[in-house]
Amino acid sequence: MKTKPSRIIATVVAGIVGWISILPSPGAAPQREKSSLSREPGAIYFEDFTDKRVELLAIRQDPIYATAQRKRALGVLKKSRKVIVLAMTEKQYMIRGMALHGQVKGWVFPSSLASLDKEFVANLRALYERQKVVEDLIKNHQIALGMTTEEVIASMGKPGRKHSKLDKGGRKDVYDYVTFERIPQYQTRRDAYGNLIRQKYYIKVESGKLSVTFKNEVVQSIEETEGNPLGGDGAKIVPIPIELF
């Protein structure tokens, strides 16, 4: 394979559009463990983004429902008691806390509780939108500037080699990958009845080498070190994860 000159795809997380599509090595990073909560479509579940409990004060004695569509009342919220907020939609909060008859888990109006901090809500929604993009990248074995170390490993597997660089800007970790593409091949064989058939199969062929640089466990740059594994596409950017607390 003829080696092309190395090309730095990006050195900072800013201003590039497109995406990187490569065939990864096997392997995946562990994901945040989810509870057995029954999931409401479109709801943002706090456990996906933080291990800390989010508590609010109940300020009204309003009904608690089993679903975000307000079906099947479970009880009445007990005023002046703190509840744990588990999830949120545009118009509902899922809580666990004290009802008049005892402990309950269900959905209430936001107006039933003291207000969540606006910055917290905005950051949570931003993380939710980021998560959807990253999950799609991982599903398609792609990487992007702004992804975390764990997310890159989930998408591409463990690197063939990793090392660190120290400069005035601090420490940077570099993951080196060999990338592959699947090439279709054909062979002629006889089926169970003796008929000749043409069968398609694939072989894995090295397409190049890739170097991913992380700073503070976030992808800062992506470099083609051999060949053209990125196929001429630019690098997609995802926002750097936000700290909720």
N, C-alpha and C positions, 0 to 999 in steps of 0.2 A: 504493500500500500504506500503510495506517495504521500509523504508528510508535508502538510502545508505549514506556512509560518504560524507561530502561536498568535492567537488573537485574544486580547482581553475583552471579554464581552461586557463587563461592567466593573467599575472600581468603587462605586458608591451606589447606595440604594436610592436612585432617582432617575426619572425621565426616560425610561426605555419601555417599549411596548412590544408584545409578542409572547411566545412561550417556548419552552425547551421540552422536546419530546425525545426520550431515549429509552432503550430497553434496559431495565435495571438488573442487577444481580439479585438473587433471592434474599429475603429477609425483611423484617419490619420492626419498627420500634414499638414499644408498648404504648397503648393509648390510655388516657385517663379512664379509670374504671367507673362505670355508670351503675347506679342503683337499679332496683327492679321497679322504679316508678313507671306507671302506665303513661305513655307519652301522648300529649295532645299535639296534633299536627300544627306546625307554625309557631309553637311556643318556644321560648328561650328558657332552658333549664340551667339554673345557677351552678349546679354541680359539675357541669361541663367546663366551667371556667374558673372556679375557685373552690377551695376546700373550707373556706371560712363561712360561718353562718351569718345570714342576713336577717336581722330581726327588726320588726316594726311594731309600733303600739297600735292596738285596735282602738279606734276612736268612735265607732258606731256599732250598735247591735243589729247587724244586717245578716240576712240569710247566707249560708254557705252551701254551695252546690257541688254535686259530684263531677260535673263537666264544665268546661268553659262556655258551653252553650246554655248553661244554667238549667240543666235538667236534673231532676231528683234532688230536692233539698235534703241536706244532711243535718241541719241544725241551725242555731243562731249564734253568731260571734259574740264572745263575752267582752264587753267594753273594758278598757283600761288594763288589758293584759297583753303582754308581748306575744307575737306569733313569729314563726320562722317562715320566710318567703322562699318557696322552692322553685317557682317558675313564673313567667309572665308572658302575656300576649299584649296586643295593643289596648285591650279593654278589660283584662282580667288579671288577677294575681292568684297563683296557687299557693296556699299556705298550710302549715301544720300548727295547730294551737288549740286553745281552750274555747270550746263552745259552752253554752249554758248547761248542757247535759253532760259535758266531759270532753276528752280529747277527740279531735277530728282533723281530717285532711281533705281540703276541697278548694273551690274557687270562690273568690269574692271580688267586688268592685274595688279599684284602687282607692276610691273615696272612703272606703271602710277603714283604711289604715292611715297612719301618719305617712307623709310623702317620702318616697325614696329620693336621695340626692340626685339632682338633674344630671350632674357630670357622671355619676355612677351609671345611670340609665343609658346615657349616650355612649359611654365606653363599652358597656355590656352589649349594646346593639352593634357597635363597630366590631367587637370580637366575634359576635354571631355571624355577621356578614363575612368576616375574614375566614372563619371556620368553614363556611360553605365553599369558598373558593379553594382553600387548601385541601379539603376533602376531595374535591374534583381533580386537583392536580395529582394527588396521591393515587387516586383511582386510575388515572391515565399515565402513571409513572413519569410524571413531569416534576421539575423543580423550578423555583423562582427566587429572585432576590427578596429578602425579608423573611424567608422561611427559617424555622429553627432547626437546630441539629437533629432533634428527634423527628421532625417532619421530613427532612431530607432522607434520613435512614429508612423511614417508613415507606418512602417513595422508591428509593434506589437500592436499598439494602446497605449492608456494611461496606465501607470503602476497602479497596484492595490495600491501600496504604494511607497512613495519616501521620502528619508531623506538625510542628508548631514553628512559628516565626516570631521573633521579638524585634521591635523597632521602637522609635520614639513615641509612636502612637499606642504602644502596648503590645499585648500578646494576640496573635492570630493563629487559629487552627486551620490546617489545610487537609482536606479529604481528597484523595486521588481515586478516580474510577476509570476502569476500562469499560467502554460502552459497546453494545452489540446491536445488530439488526438481524431480523429473520428473513432469510432468502428462500423463496419457494423453489422446490425441486420436484421432478417428476420421475416415476419409474413405471414400467409396464410389468404387470404380473397377472397370473391367472386366479380367478375367483374360485369359490367352492364347486362351481359347475364346469370348470375348465375354460371359461371364457376369458379372453384377454381384456384387461382393464387398465386404464391409466390412473395411477394413484399419485396424489399430491402430498408432499411432506415438506418440512422446513428444516434448514440448517442455520445454526447461529454463527454469524460472521462478525469479527471485530470491526467496529466502525470508527474507532478513535479512542482518545483518552481525554479525560476531563478533570479539571482541578477546581474544587469548590473551597473558597476561603470564608471562614467564619470569624466574626468579631463579636465578643460577648454572646456566643452561641446563636448568632443570627447570620444568615448568608449575606456577605458584603460584596463578593465578586465571584464570577464564574468564568473560567478560562479554558479554551480549547488548547491542549498541549500537544495533541497529535491528531492528524486527520481533521475531519469536519463533522464531529458527532452531533452538532446542533443543527446541521442542515441549513445554515444561513439565517435562521430565525433569531430574532432578538430575545431578550430575557424578559419574562413577565415579572411584575413587581406585586407583592402583597404587602400590606402594612405590617410594620413591626408589632408584635404582640404588646398590648397595653396592660399595665399593672392596675388591677381594679382597686387594690387597697395599698 
